[in-house]
């Protein structure tokens, strides 16, 4: 996949659906390709006392792959070239690192709408990306 690339953080949530929709529009306008990324949070494995960490991790990876496949179909139906990647670790750090690896021109992420004054705040992943990424970040609302 040569040329311009846009990373999209996608987990199938309504906010990530908004990010995918926006990223698809941007990709079409900029003649760019999408890189749909879902990050497996390894934190739950730290408290896994069942002894089945490998099986749990495999199940988590499969779940993320299935979610990405759905997102990929949505974007491809709109005429955008898409690749996918399931990554593991701290979501903002992993997204920024992957964006550098694929030489992405931007990262698109969703944020959640919360009630009251909290609605003015970004979600933790979006906030960390906006704060720490040296690659432009677009937050879909």
N, C-alpha and C positions, 0 to 999 in steps of 0.2 A: 504494500500500500504506500505508494510514493505521494509526494505533494503535501498539501496542507492537512493538518489533523487537529481535530477537536476531541478532547477527552470529556466523557460524560460519566459522572458518578451515578450509577443506576442500581437501585435495589428493589424496584417494583412498587415502591410507595407512591402515593399521590404526588408528593413533592418531586420525586425523581422522574415521574411521568411528565411533569411540567418542564423539568430540566431537559428531558429527551425531546420534547416537542420544540422547545426553544433552540436547542442544539441542532436539530434537524433543519429548522428554518435557516439558521445561521450557516450551516454546512452547504445548503443549496445555494444561498446567496453568494457564498465565498468559494464555491467549487471545492469544498473540503470533504474529507472523509471523517467518519466518526469512529472513535475508539470507545466502546462501551465497557466500563470497568465496574466490577462489584468487588468489595473488599470483605473477606472473611475476618471477623473480629475474633482473635484467638483468646480473648479474656475468659469466656465461659469455660474453656478447656482447663484453665488453672484450677478450677474448683471441681473438676470431674474426678470423682473418687470411685468410679465404676471400673476403672482399668481398661476402658474401651476408648481411649483418646483417639487412636487411629481410626476406628470406625466412626466415631463422632465427627472427626475432621473430614473424613470422606463424605459423610452425609451432608455436612455443611457445604462442602465444595459443590456437590451435585445440586443442592438447592440453589446456590448462586448461579451455576451454569444454566439451570432451567429458567431462572428469572432473566438472565441475560439473553437467552434465546428468544424469549417473548419480546423483549425490548428491541432486539435485532430485527425481528420480523416487522415490527411497527415501523422502524426507520427505513428498512428496505422497501416496504410497501409505498413509502413516500419518495422513493427513488434516490436514496442516499447509500453510499457504500459504507459498510460497517464491519469492524472486527471486534472481538470481545476478549476480555481478559479477566480471570478470577485471580485476585491477589490476596495476600494475607498480611495482617499486621495492623498498625495504627493507621486508620483511614486517611487522614490528611497527609501524613508523611509518605505513605505508599502512593497516593495519587500524585503528589508532587514529583516523586522519584520517577514514576512511570511516565508522567508527562515529559520529563526531560529525556528519558530513554527513547521515546517515540518522536521526540522533537515536536511536541504539540504546540500549537499557536495559542491555545486557551484551554481552560478547564471550565466546564459548565456543571453546576451543582444546584440542587434544590434547597429550599429552606422550609421549615415548618411554620405554620401560622398558629400562634398561641393567643389565648384570650388576655384581656387586660393590657397592662403595660408591657408584658412579655412579648406581645406581638411585634414590638419594635426591635426585638433582639433576633439575631441570626441563630440558627442551630449551631451546635458546637463544631461540627465538621466544616460547615460553610464559614464560620467565624475564623477557624484556624487556617483555612485555605486563603481567605482574604488577607489575613494577617501575615502569613509566612511564605506564601508562594511568590516567586519572582516571575512566574508565568501569569498572564492576565486571568482573572477569575470572574466569571459571570454567574450571578446568583439569580435563578428563576423564581419568581414569586407567583 
